[in-house]
Amino acid sequence: MATSSSRLPAGVIVVRPGEGRQYDCGPMQSAFLADGEESGNRYSVSIWWVSPGRPGPGAHSHEANEELFYVIEGMMTFLVGDQYIDAEPGTFIRVPAGVTHDFENRTRQRAGVLNVFIPGGFEVQMPAIVEWFRAHAATKDCAGIREGR
């Protein structure tokens, strides 16, 4: 969980590796680093890991929220509008409010992405999202897996 020290200025958030609030969504795992009261609901910061050959959350859009994605490990395939983008580590993608988007891992290695959701308040939805994935147990692999990827 976030740690603090009396020597740090008020409002500083420090989340060490392996900390954060963890959520298991079947083929995806997330760790929330800052949201809600921590950010004054101005933003939500999380890391999303997708298992090899597995889908992400499914195509969706947010009426009033934009999302920022930064690939930190592996190759993540993003759907943005009607275009697919294979994104290697170091790739940054901004998705404006109202744009349909998704991400998935079409490779044979784990992939991870840092996500910033603006404005915040996303984490309060996580218990329902986790429950949805439990009830629907997504077992379908991505059709795009190819040898050598």
N, C-alpha and C positions, 0 to 999 in steps of 0.2 A: 504494500500500500504506500501511498505517498508519505514521505518522511519530512519532518521539519526540524529546524534547529533554531534556538533562540538567537543565533548570530545572523540568520538570514533575514532580509527585509520582509515585511508583511506581504503576503500574497504570493511569495515564491513557492513553486511546486517542484519537488524533486521526486521522481519515480525511478527507482533503480531497476536494472535488468531482472526480469522474472516477477516484478511487482505489478501493481495495477489490478483492476477488478476484472476477473477472468469470466468469460462466457463461452460455453461449448455449444456450437450450432451445427453439430454433425460434421459435415465436410469442412466447416470453417470454425476457427477459434478466434476469439477477440480478447484484447486487453484494453480496457479504458484507462487512460492516463490522466485525463482532466475533463470535467463536465459539470453541469449543474452549479451548485454553490461555489465550487472551486474556480469556475470561470465566469461566474455571474451570468451563466447561460449565454454568454457571447459566442462561445465555440465549444466543440466537443472534439477531443483528440483521442484516437484509438489506433491500435494495430490489428490488422486482420491477416490471419494465416489461412491459406487454402491448401488442403492436401493434394498430392499429385493426382492429376486426371479428374478432378472434382469440380462441380459447379460452384458458383458463388451464391449471392442472395436471390438472383433472378432479376429480370429486367424490371425497372421501376423508375419513378421520378419523384421529385419533391417539389411541391408548389412554391414553397417559400424559403428553401434552403439550397445553398450551393455547397459543393463538396470539392475538396482538394485531395488528390491522391499522389503519393510518392512511393515508387516501388523500391523496397529495401532488400529483397532477396528473391531469386528465381525469376521466372518470366510469367507475368500476369497478362491475360488477354482481357481487354476492356471492350465493351460495347458502349459507344457514345453516339446517340442518335441512331443511325442505321449503319454505322461504320465500326468495324473491328480494328483494334490497335493492339499489336503484340508489344508489350512494354517490358524492357529489361531493367535491371537495377539502375537507379538514377533517373528514371523517367518520371516527369511530373505531368499530371493531367488535372485541369480544372473543369468541373462540370457545373454550368450555371443552373439555377433553379428552372424547373420545368423540362429539362432535357432528360430523355430516357437513357438509362445507363445500367451497366452490370459489370461484373468481373468474374473471371473463372481461371482455373489453372489447367491448361491443356498439356502440361509437360509431365515428366516422370519424377520431378523434384518438387519439394515444398516451395511455395511462393508466399511472399509477405508484402503488405502495403501499409504505409502510414496514411491515416485518413484524418482530415480535419473537416468537420461538419459545421457550417455557419448559417444562422446562429446555432448555439448549442441546445442542450436539452434532449439529445438523442438517447442517452443511456437509459432513461426511464422506460423506454420501449423494449429494452433488452430481455427482461423476463418473458414477455409475450412472444418475442422473436425466438428465444430458446425453446419455448414450449411448442411453437409452431413447427420448428425443425424436428423436435422429438416426435410429434404426432404424425409428421409426414415423412420422416426417415428417408431423406433423399439418398438413394442408392445408385442412381444413374451416373455413370462415368461420362466425362466429356467426350464427344464424338471426335474431337480434333486431335487426339493423341496420335503422334507419329513416332516411329522408331527413331532413336537418336536425339530426341528433344528432351 
